[in-house]
Amino acid sequence: MKRVLFLLLFTVLAYTVSSQSRQAVFKKGRIIDSVRVNDSISETYKLYLPTNFDGKGTWPIVFVFDMDGKNNQALNVFKTAAEEQGYLLASSNDIRDTISISKNILITSRMFREVAALFPINTNRIYTAGFTSGAKFAAVVPSFIKEVSGVISCGSFVPSVELLDEKNPFYFIGIVGNEDFNYPQMLQGRELLNKMKFPNDLMVFNGGDRWSDYTLIDKALKSLTLSAMAKGNVAKDNEFVLDNYLKNMQEYTGLKSSGQSLMAYNLLNEIISIYRPHLQVDSLQNEIKILKKSGTYKAQKRNLNNVLLRESFIIEDYNYNLIEDLSTLNYNNLGWWNYQMEELKKYDKKPDPFERQMGKRLLGYLNALIEDNIDIELEYPVVNDEALSFLWMLKTITEPKAFSYYLKIISDSSKYEDFGTALFYLEELLKNGYRDITQLYSLKHTALLRIMPEFNAIVNKYFKESRYDAIIEE
């Protein structure tokens, strides 16, 4: 009896596929780590089948992309919403930022074909999604694989508008926080897609990195489902439509009543776009006109435009100064960057929320700009150690709790016997709260530094212990 119950349970929790090449059993309700694309190549992908998947009919699928080897984390963000709404998920283990787009597209194409051969996929409901760099790639894929009908892009706009084909439009759903430095670009992108009459929605939320929140992914997947219903690619579920419409309207009412008129206006436009094929939205069009004439909306729209203009000038200033400092290795200008950080801190105390958001975006942009330049320097055949060291120093200013950069400077300075610089950044490192003494004493190139009395005096000051006694000369 127990064996019979076990077999019944296994049947519920697993799905068996047979093809000319192989037979395989896939467990449902969990992420399967490494499914081989085929026996002749080593490429693999991760797979998620919802627990209600039975192989009957056809099913929607989202191909989730991550370019940094963290696709398990990316799939986990989508898993709960995919489970509830009956979406399959797949994610290649082999695409990377370090290889060309053409190679990544070929890897993706092979994965697409394999998944379509194994499972009954609804060919009108194939979607891509990703976060930041993965989002950029997800938005490129439909230009090469025409079966893709929608993209969920978290924190990134379409990277190459020239690739968009108005004869083969896909539904672009952007998700971004108003403290994310990509926010201005995604606002501009929305206007551009609207001019091209390209179907799109932009989900804006308060914050900077909450786009991995379940509620946002859930909302995006529901938007894809509603779009599929409007096109007749899936049977219309009136209860599903009405339930989600009421939830969206409740969100709109909350924004409006809390005085967030600009966000309320944008959400209402999104609601009209999504539900126009399903419901009468004439009353919402009138609501839009009333809201647009309100003094609160006009003031917030004007404030945002002014802030975005000022932000663009500051960003130009950052770009210009960083290029100049790198080309001349202007260490004296580190004081100017320190001043910029003090200026950014002032935005946290501004009464205007748009200015506070700008401060967060500028800090995010500056850190991303420096990190991009570090990556560029590391890609050169001959690495410019001084340029790299300058960028590491800059990172200790813009992100003082990012301890790895202090450690790099200490190691690099010791390598060239610049012990004064090494000791300065050691003190700054410990002053900011670093306490991993084991890692500190195992840094490369620091053997001589570690036996210096100055080094051990600094360590004693913060750890109350050191491996070597400080020797004070009379």
N, C-alpha and C positions, 0 to 999 in steps of 0.2 A: 504494500500500500504506500509506504513512504517513497519507494522508488517511483511509483506512478505519479505521486504528487510532485516529486522533484522534476520529472520529465515534463509535466505540465507547466511548472514554473519556468523551466529553462526555455520552453517553447515561447512563453510570453515575453521573456526577457532577451531572447536572441532571435536573429533573423538569418536564415540560410539562403545563400545565392549560389546558383550554378551557372557556369558559362562554359564555352568550348575550351577555355584555357585552364579553368580551375573550379573547385568548389570551396566555399568558405562560409564560416559561421561568424556573424557579427553580433556582439552583445549590444542590446539597446539601453538607452538611458545613461550611458557613460561615454567618455571620450576614448576612442580607440587610438592608440599612439602611433603606430607605424603600419599603415596598409600599403603594400607594394603596388606601384603603378602597373608593372607587369614583370614577368620573370627575366626579361632580357636587359633591364636597366635597374639601377639601384635606387631610383627615386621613390620616395614614400610620401604619404600624406596622413594627417589626422582626420578622424571621421566621428561624427555624432549622429546617432539615430534616435529620434524621440521614442519614448516607451510605447506610444500608440501606433508606431509604424508597423504595418502589416504587409506591405508590398502590393496591396490592391489599389487600383486607380493610379493616379499620378500625384507626385509630391513636389512642393517647392524646396529649393535649396539655396543656401547662402555660402559662397566661397569666401572665407575670411582670410585676409592677408596680413602677415607681419613680416617685416624685413630684417628684424633683429634677433631672430631665433627664439622669440617668445610667443609663438602661436598657440601654445597650450593656454597661456594666460588670456590671450585674445578670444579663444573659443569659450573659455569659462565665462567671459563677460556676456556672450551671446546665448549660452546654454539654457538658462532658465526661461528666457523669452521664447527660444526655439522649441523647448519642450512643451510649453503651454500652447503654442500656436501651430505646432505640427510642422516645423521646418527641419530639414536635414542640414547639417553643417559639414564642411570639409575645409582643410587648410594644408597647403603644401609645406613639407619640412625642408624644402630645398631652395626656395626663392630667397634671394639676399640682395641687399643694397650694393654689395661689392661686385656683382656681376651685371652684365648689360641688360637693358630692358628686353631686347630681342630674345636673349636666353631665358629670362624669366617668363616671357610670354610663351615660349615653346614648352617650358616645364608646366606652366598653367594649362596650356592646351591639352597636353598629354593627360594631366589629372582630370580635366573636364571629360575627356572621351572615356576614360576608365570608369569614372563614377556613373556616367550616363549608360554605360554598358552593363553595370552591375545592378543599378536601381531604377525603378520606374519614375523618372524625373519628368515633371511638367516642363516642357521645353519653353513655354511662355512665362515661366516663373523661376528663371535662373538669375541670381543676384550676386553681386560682389560687395565686400565691405572691408574696412580696415581702419587703423588708427594712425594718425600723423603720416609717416612715410608709407606705411601700408595702405593708408587711405588714398594717397597719390597714385599708387600702383593700381588699386581697385578701380579708380576712375579712368585709368588708361585702358584697362582690359577690354571694355566694350567696343573700343575703336578697332580692336583686332579680332575679338571673338563676338560676332554679331548676335549670338543667342542671348547675351546678357541684356536683361530688360530693366535693371535697376541697380543703383549703387547707394550704399550707406557710407558716407564719408565723415569720419569723426576727427575734426580738427584740421581739415585740409580741403582746399578747393581743387577743382579740376586743374592739373598742372599744365596741360597743353590744350588750350581752347581750339587751336588750329586742327586738332585731331577730331573734334566733334563733327558728326555728320547729321545735318538737320533731316536728312531722309531716313536716318536710322536712329531716332532719339531714344534715350533711356531716361528713366526717372531718377533724378539726382536728389538724394536727401542728405543735406549737410547738418551736422550737429556740432555746435561750438558754444563755448562759454564766453561771456562778455569781458572776462579777464584774461582770455587766451590771446596771445599776440597774433594769432591767425584770424582773429575776429574781423578786423578791417578788410582784410583780403576776401573773406567769405561774404561780407556785405557787398563788396564790389562785384564778386562773382555772381551773387544772386541777381543783381541788376543786369549783368551781361547775359545771363541765361534767360531772363525775362525778355530782353530785347530780341534774343534769338528764338523766342517762343519755345524754349526747351523746358519740358516739364520738370519742376523742381520745387523743393521746400527747404527752408532753413530753420532748424530748431535751435533757438537761442535760449540759454539758461543763465542764471546768475552764478558766476563762479569761473574757475579757470580750467580745471581738469576733471570735472565730474561727468564728462561724456561717456565714461565707462559705467555709469549708473544703469542699473537694470531698467528703471522706468523709461529712460530715453531710448534704449535699444528696443524695449517692448513697444513703445510708441512708433518707432521707425518701422518695425516689422508689420505692425497693424496698418500703417500707411501703405506699405507694399501690397498687403492683402486687399485693402479697400480699392487700390488702383487696379489690381487684377480682377476684382469683382466688376468694376466699372467697364473694363474691356471685355468682359465675358469669358475671361480665362479661368474663372472659378465660379461656382454657383453663388448667387447673391444670398447673403444671410442678413435679412432685415433686422433681426434682433442684435446681431453683431454690429451692424451699422449704427443703429440708434443708441446702443449702449456706449459706444466709443464717442459718438457725437456729443452725448450728454456729458461725458467725462471731460472732453475737450472744452465744452462750453463752461463747465464748472471751473476749469483752470483759467479760462479767459476772465470770468467774473471775479476770481480771486485777484488776478493781476490788476484789473480795473479798479476794484474797491480799495486796493492797497496803494493806489496812486501811480502805478507803473504803466502809464498810458501808452508809451511807445512800445513796450513789450506786448501789451494787450492788443494794440493795433496790428503788430506783426503776426501775432498768433491768430487773430481773427481773419486776416488775409489767408493764412495757412489753412484754417478751417474751411473757408469758402472754397479754396482750391481743391481740397480733398473731398468735400462732401457735395459739391455741386452736381456730380453725376448721380447722386443717390437721393438727395433731399432738396426741397425748396429752400433757397438761401436768400430770397429777395429781402427779407427783413434784416439779414446780416449785412447786406449791401448798404441799407439805410443806416445801420449802426456804424458802419465804417465811416460814412460821410459825417455823421454827428461827432464821432470820436476825433476825426481829423480836424474839425473846426474848433475843438475845445482848446482853451488856453494852456492847459497842462500838457497836452500832446505837442502843441506848437513850441512851447518852451523847452521841452525835453528833446524834441527833434533839432531845434536850433543849438542847444547845448552840445548834443552829440556831434553835430557837424563841425562845430567850432573845435571841440576836443580832437576829433579825428584829423582835422587840418593841422593843428598844432603838433599832434603826434607824428604826422608824416615829416614835418620839419626836423623834429628831434631825432627821428630815425635816420634821416639823411646826414645829420650831424654825427651820429654814432658811426655810420658807415665811412664817412670821409675821414674822421679822426683815426679810426682803427687802421685803415689802409695806409694813412700817412705814418702812423706810429710803427707799423710793421716794416714799412719800407726803409725807415731811418733808424729803427730800433731805439725809439725815443723813450727811454726809461724815465726821463724827467717828467713825461706827461702822465705817469701813473697817478700823480697828484690830481690832475684834471679828472681822471676817471673816478678817483675817490670822491671828488666834489660832486660828480654826477650822481653817485650813489646817495649822497646826503640829500641832494635835490629830490631824488625819487622817494626817499623816506617821507618827505614832506607831504606827498600826495595822500598818504595813508590818513592824514589828519584833515584833509579837505572836506568841507561840508557837502560839496557836490559829488554825488555817487559816480557820475561819468568821469570826473577827474581821478577819483580813487581807482576806478577800473583801468583808466589809462596808465596810472602808475604801475599797476600789476602787469599790464601788457608790455610796457616798456622794459621792465626788468626781465620778463620772459624772453623778449626779443633780443635783448643785449646778451643774455646767457647763451641763447641759441646761436647768435652771430659769432661769438667767441668759439663755441664748440665746433661750429662749421669750419672756422679757420684752422682750428687744431687738426681736424680731419684732413683738410687740404694740405697742410704742412707735412703731415705723416704720409701722404700719398706720393710725395716727390721722391724720385730715385735716391737723391742725397738730401737727407733731412737737415734743415737749418736749425741747429740746436738753440741758437740764441733767439730766433723768432719763436720757437716752441716755448722756451723759458719765459719770454715776455708774455705770451698768451696764458701760461700757467699762472704767472703773477697776477695777471688781470682777473683770472677766475677767482683767486683768493679775495679779490676786492668785491666782485659782483656776486659771489656765492661763498661767503666766509665759512660756512659749515661743510663745504665740499672738501673733506680732508685729503683726498687723494692728490690734489694739486700741490698742497704744501709738501707732501712726501716726495713728489716728483722733483720739486725745486731743491729740497734738501739733498736728495740723492745726486741730482745733476750738478749742483754747486760743489758738492764734495768731490765729485769726479774730477772737476777742474781746480780743486783745492781753493775754491772761493769760500772759505769757511765763515767769513763774516756774513755773507748772504745766507748760508745754511743755518747759522745760529739765529739770525733774525727771524727766518721763517719757522724755525723750531719753536721759538718763543710765541710767535703768532698762532701756530698750530695748537699748542697746549693752552694758550689763553682762550681759545675758542672752544675748548672742551674735549679735545682729543685725549684718549686715555689708554690706547692699545700699546702698552710698553713692549710687548713681544714683537709686534710688527715694527715698531720704531727701532729696536735693536737689531733687526734683520734686514734693514734697508741696504741695497747695493751701494757700493762705493763709499760707505760711511765708516769704515774700520778706523781710520785715523781720527775722524771727527768724534767718534764715540769715546775715545780715551782722553780727549781734551778736557781740562778742568772746567772750561766755560760750558761745554755741553752738559756735563754731569751736574754742574751747579743749577742749570735751568731745569733739568730733569728732577733734581731734588726739590726744587721750588714748587713743582706741581704734583709730583708723585710721592714726595717725602722719602724717596729711596732712589738709588741708582746703582748700576752694576760696578761702577768704579768710583772711588772716593775722589772728591774734588780736591785738587792739590793747589793750595794757595801759596804763591811764592812771596817770601818776605822782601 
